[in-house]
């Protein structure tokens, strides 16, 4: 007589299958959003409509690698009328020299440097934004992080949806470029093969609970409706909460098809660990349930786990199986899960790679990347602070209900 496997084994097998199904879904959704054809179509529609004059708010802090090159992409826009506002809090900030260089290189552009040390809350970036917003001349506003590079049609595409009064915030995904050696390459995989696919999966299932610091476009009326940037002055996840507060007022969040570039520059394991653990802990702070479910997104450790289970079933070597029989259904499920997981993870890596050269170069990093993600997720389950630009910041989003609405629950990209 065949003895049935214990329930715990079936639960473990089911989890392996769920992880594989997620990996398959993530691999399939990669080309659906942000494809070249979508971007071209969006650019054509934007050019056919009346473009909105726009003020771009760029809070700066320090001279990051490639800062000039990234900021210059905002000067190379096809948009007919835009203002660029760059803000720093200190007159000795090295980013000032970069902005002066931009002003000299683009004398015909409306570029303003705002040096203002006023602080309004615990989030210094938001204080910078409050100071910048006071200098904005146009009713369409874009907030974009300092390390973002964009294509010439970017302003046209992300401002076009704002013509619809039901739209609150327009945001967009980003892909990572490693600047440096080994650890920046590992960090780029974090964004390209974990974060971005998870957003595409959520978007494909109808979720609009996001808002990314890479781009947040909104109208001045929307900003005033949610209480201005001051409503975020004590919030760590300011980008997501800005979009959430607009949704709390019945305004939609739109994910634009354009995908921008961001730089990963952390040169050491320690620096990368701090950044990515901060990212994970920020997710935990605003969306505990979503954070708890992230375990299904770490594919490689589950593939290994499924292979170990399959070996134990086949050999009967596990003490837990003493006196029990194996079943063909369990073996088939584990076999399909393991093989399917390997194929899906490889396809996801291929679709995230810039070329076949980078595919083969970084393929050995995939198990390391997934395992590191799992360890960071475990570490982020504890602790109440993060380190952001050398400052220890509490993860609790004080003032999160400043809009007068319920607390936010969406995840943050931790930027």
C-alpha positions in Angstrom: 0.0 0.0 0.0 1.3 3.5 -0.9 1.4 5.9 2.1 0.5 9.4 1.2 2.9 12.3 1.6 2.5 14.5 4.7 0.5 17.7 4.1 3.6 19.8 4.8 5.2 18.3 1.7 2.3 19.1 -0.5 2.3 22.7 0.8 6.0 23.0 0.0 5.4 21.5 -3.5 2.5 24.0 -4.0 4.7 26.9 -3.0 7.4 25.8 -5.6 4.7 25.7 -8.3 3.3 29.2 -7.3 6.8 30.6 -7.5 7.3 29.1 -11.0 3.9 30.5 -12.2 5.0 33.9 -11.0 8.3 33.6 -12.9 6.4 32.6 -16.1 4.0 35.5 -15.7 6.9 37.9 -15.1 8.8 36.7 -18.2 5.7 37.0 -20.4 4.8 40.5 -19.3 8.3 41.9 -19.9 7.7 43.1 -23.5 4.1 44.2 -23.0 4.7 47.6 -21.4 7.4 50.0 -22.5 8.0 48.4 -25.8 9.4 50.6 -28.6 6.1 50.4 -30.6 4.2 51.7 -27.6 6.6 54.6 -27.0 6.4 55.6 -30.7 2.6 55.5 -30.7 2.5 57.6 -27.5 4.9 60.1 -29.0 2.7 60.5 -32.1 -0.4 61.0 -30.0 1.3 63.5 -27.8 2.6 65.5 -30.8 -0.9 65.5 -32.3 -2.3 67.2 -29.2 -1.7 70.6 -27.8 1.4 70.3 -25.6 1.2 71.6 -22.0 4.0 74.0 -20.8 5.7 72.2 -18.0 8.1 73.0 -15.1 10.5 70.2 -14.3 11.6 70.0 -10.6 14.9 68.3 -10.0 16.1 68.1 -6.4 19.9 67.6 -6.2 22.3 66.5 -3.5 25.9 66.1 -4.5 27.7 65.5 -7.8 26.8 61.9 -8.6 28.6 60.0 -11.4 27.1 61.0 -14.8 25.1 63.8 -13.3 25.8 66.2 -16.1 25.0 63.6 -18.8 21.8 62.7 -17.1 20.6 66.2 -16.5 21.6 67.2 -20.1 19.0 64.7 -21.4 16.3 67.0 -20.0 17.7 69.9 -22.0 17.5 67.8 -25.2 13.7 67.6 -25.3 11.4 68.1 -28.3 8.8 69.8 -26.1 8.2 73.4 -27.2 8.0 75.1 -23.8 9.5 73.9 -20.5 11.3 75.2 -17.4 14.1 73.3 -15.6 14.4 73.9 -11.9 17.4 72.4 -10.1 17.4 72.7 -6.3 20.1 72.3 -3.6 20.0 73.1 0.1 23.7 74.2 0.5 25.7 76.9 -1.3 28.7 74.5 -1.2 26.9 71.6 -2.9 29.1 70.2 -5.7 26.0 69.8 -7.9 25.9 73.6 -8.3 28.9 73.5 -10.6 27.1 70.9 -12.8 24.1 73.1 -13.1 26.2 76.1 -14.0 27.8 74.0 -16.7 24.4 73.1 -18.0 23.4 76.8 -18.1 26.5 77.6 -20.1 26.0 74.8 -22.5 22.3 75.6 -23.1 22.0 79.4 -22.9 18.7 79.4 -24.7 17.0 77.2 -22.2 14.9 78.2 -19.2 17.2 76.7 -16.5 17.1 78.0 -12.9 19.2 77.0 -9.9 17.5 77.3 -6.6 19.7 77.4 -3.5 17.5 77.3 -0.4 18.4 75.8 3.0 14.9 76.0 4.5 13.7 72.7 6.0 10.1 71.9 6.6 10.2 68.3 7.9 12.2 65.1 8.3 12.3 64.4 4.5 15.0 66.7 3.1 14.1 65.9 -0.5 10.6 67.1 0.1 11.9 70.3 1.6 13.9 70.8 -1.6 10.7 70.2 -3.6 8.7 72.8 -1.6 11.4 75.4 -2.3 11.4 74.5 -6.0 7.7 74.5 -6.4 7.6 78.1 -5.3 9.6 79.0 -8.4 7.6 76.9 -10.9 5.9 79.0 -13.6 3.7 76.5 -15.3 0.7 74.5 -14.1 2.0 71.1 -15.3 4.8 69.8 -13.0 7.2 67.0 -13.2 9.3 65.7 -10.3 12.2 63.5 -11.5 15.1 62.1 -9.5 18.6 63.4 -10.2 20.0 60.1 -11.6 17.4 59.8 -14.4 18.2 60.0 -18.1 15.4 60.4 -20.7 14.7 60.3 -24.4 13.8 63.5 -26.4 10.1 62.6 -26.5 9.9 62.2 -22.7 8.2 65.5 -21.8 5.7 65.1 -24.6 4.7 61.6 -23.5 4.4 62.0 -19.8 2.5 65.4 -19.9 0.0 64.4 -22.5 -2.3 62.4 -20.1 -2.6 65.4 -17.8 -5.0 66.9 -20.3 -7.6 64.5 -18.9 -9.0 65.9 -15.7 -9.5 62.5 -14.2 -5.7 61.8 -14.2 -3.9 62.7 -11.0 -0.3 61.5 -11.5 1.6 60.1 -14.4 4.6 58.0 -13.6 6.9 55.7 -15.5 9.2 52.7 -15.0 12.9 52.8 -15.3 15.7 50.4 -16.2 19.1 50.4 -14.5 22.6 51.0 -15.9 25.5 49.8 -13.8 28.3 52.5 -13.4 31.4 50.8 -12.1 32.3 47.2 -11.4 30.9 44.0 -10.0 28.4 45.3 -7.3 26.8 47.9 -9.6 26.1 45.0 -12.0 24.4 43.1 -9.2 22.5 46.2 -8.2 21.2 46.7 -11.8 19.8 43.2 -11.8 17.8 44.2 -8.7 15.9 46.8 -10.7 15.8 45.1 -14.1 15.0 41.6 -13.1 13.1 42.0 -9.9 11.5 45.4 -9.4 10.5 46.2 -13.0 9.0 42.8 -13.7 7.0 43.0 -10.5 5.5 46.3 -11.5 4.7 44.9 -15.0 3.0 42.0 -13.3 1.0 44.2 -11.0 0.1 46.5 -13.9 -1.1 43.6 -16.1 -3.4 42.4 -13.3 -5.0 45.9 -13.1 -3.2 47.4 -10.2 -2.4 51.1 -10.3 -1.1 51.4 -6.8 2.3 52.9 -7.6 4.2 56.1 -8.2 7.9 56.2 -8.9 10.5 58.9 -8.1 11.9 58.4 -11.6 8.9 60.5 -12.8 5.9 62.0 -11.2 3.9 64.3 -13.5 0.9 66.2 -12.1 -1.0 69.4 -12.4 -0.6 72.3 -9.9 -4.3 71.9 -9.1 -3.8 68.2 -8.1 -0.8 69.2 -6.0 -2.8 71.8 -4.2 -5.7 69.5 -3.8 -3.6 67.0 -1.8 -2.1 69.7 0.4 1.0 70.4 -1.6 4.4 68.9 -1.1 4.0 69.9 2.6 1.7 66.9 3.0 4.8 64.7 2.4 7.3 66.5 4.5 7.7 63.8 7.1 7.2 60.8 4.8 9.9 58.4 3.7 8.0 57.0 0.7 7.1 60.4 -0.6 6.9 59.4 -4.3 4.3 56.6 -3.7 2.4 58.7 -1.2 2.1 61.6 -3.7 0.4 59.3 -6.1 -1.7 57.6 -3.4 -3.0 60.9 -2.0 -4.1 61.8 -5.5 -5.9 58.5 -5.8 -7.5 59.1 -2.5 -9.2 62.1 -4.1 -10.5 60.0 -7.0 -7.7 60.8 -9.5 -6.1 58.1 -11.5 -2.5 57.0 -11.6 -1.2 56.4 -15.2 1.9 54.4 -16.0 3.3 56.0 -19.1 4.8 53.7 -21.7 8.2 55.5 -21.8 10.9 53.8 -19.7 13.7 56.0 -18.4 17.2 55.1 -17.3 18.7 55.2 -13.9 22.3 54.6 -12.7 23.4 52.1 -10.1 26.6 53.4 -8.6 27.1 51.5 -5.2 30.7 50.3 -5.4 30.7 47.9 -2.5 28.6 45.1 -1.1 28.0 47.2 2.0 26.7 50.2 0.1 24.5 48.0 -2.1 23.1 46.2 0.9 22.2 49.4 2.7 20.3 50.8 -0.4 18.4 47.6 -1.2 17.6 46.8 2.4 16.2 50.4 2.7 14.1 49.7 -0.4 12.7 46.5 1.2 12.1 48.1 4.5 10.3 51.0 2.9 8.0 48.5 1.2 7.3 46.9 4.6 6.5 50.2 6.1 3.8 51.2 3.6 2.5 47.8 2.5 3.1 45.0 5.1 0.9 42.5 3.3 2.7 43.1 0.0 6.0 42.8 1.7 5.1 39.5 3.2 4.1 38.1 -0.2 7.5 39.0 -1.8 8.9 35.5 -1.0 7.3 34.2 -4.3 9.4 36.6 -6.4 12.8 35.1 -5.4 13.0 32.4 -8.0 16.4 30.8 -7.8 16.3 29.7 -4.1 12.9 28.1 -4.7 14.2 26.2 -7.8 17.0 24.8 -5.6 14.5 23.9 -2.9 12.3 22.1 -5.4 15.2 20.2 -6.8 16.1 19.1 -3.3 12.6 18.0 -2.6 12.5 16.0 -5.9 15.8 14.3 -5.0 14.5 13.4 -1.6 11.3 11.9 -3.1 13.2 10.0 -5.7 15.8 8.5 -3.3 13.8 8.2 -0.1 16.8 9.7 1.6 14.8 12.2 3.7 14.0 11.1 7.3 10.7 12.8 6.9 9.8 10.3 4.3 10.6 7.2 6.3 7.9 4.7 5.9 6.1 6.6 3.2 5.8 6.1 -0.5 6.4 8.6 -3.2 3.7 9.6 -5.7 3.9 10.2 -9.4 1.9 13.4 -9.0 4.3 14.9 -6.6 7.3 14.0 -8.7 5.7 15.4 -11.8 4.7 18.6 -10.1 8.3 19.2 -8.8 9.8 18.3 -12.1 7.6 20.7 -14.0 8.1 23.4 -11.4 11.9 23.0 -11.4 12.3 22.9 -15.2 9.7 25.6 -15.7 11.3 27.8 -13.1 14.7 27.5 -14.8 13.3 28.3 -18.2 11.2 31.2 -17.0 14.0 32.8 -15.0 16.3 32.4 -18.0 13.8 34.1 -20.3 13.3 36.9 -17.8 17.0 37.4 -17.7 17.3 37.4 -21.5 14.5 39.9 -21.9 16.1 42.2 -19.3 19.5 42.0 -20.8 20.7 44.8 -23.2 22.5 42.3 -25.4 23.5 38.6 -25.7 26.9 39.6 -24.4 25.4 41.0 -21.2 23.1 38.0 -21.0 26.0 35.5 -20.8 28.2 37.8 -18.7 25.6 38.2 -16.0 23.9 34.8 -16.2 26.1 33.4 -13.4 25.0 36.4 -11.2 21.3 35.4 -11.4 21.4 32.8 -8.5 23.4 35.3 -6.4 21.0 38.1 -7.1 17.9 36.1 -6.2 19.5 34.7 -3.0 20.7 38.2 -2.0 17.1 39.4 -2.5 15.8 36.7 -0.2 18.4 37.6 2.5 17.5 41.3 2.2 13.9 40.5 2.5 14.5 38.6 5.7 16.7 41.3 7.1 14.1 44.0 6.2 11.5 42.2 8.2 13.2 43.7 11.3 14.4 47.2 12.2 12.7 50.6 12.3 15.2 52.8 10.5 17.0 53.0 7.2 20.2 54.8 6.1 19.5 57.4 3.3 22.3 59.5 1.9 24.2 58.9 5.2 21.3 59.9 7.4 19.5 57.5 9.7 15.7 57.9 8.9 12.8 56.2 10.6 10.7 54.0 8.3 7.4 55.0 9.9 5.6 57.4 7.5 4.8 60.1 10.0 2.2 62.4 8.6 1.0 59.7 6.2 -2.6 60.7 6.8 -1.9 64.4 6.1 -4.2 64.3 3.1 -7.1 63.5 5.4 -7.4 60.1 3.9 -6.6 56.5 5.0 -2.9 55.5 5.3 -1.1 54.4 2.1 -0.8 50.7 1.3 1.1 50.7 -2.0 4.7 49.6 -2.3 7.6 52.0 -2.7 10.6 51.8 -5.0 12.7 53.2 -2.2 14.5 55.7 -4.3 
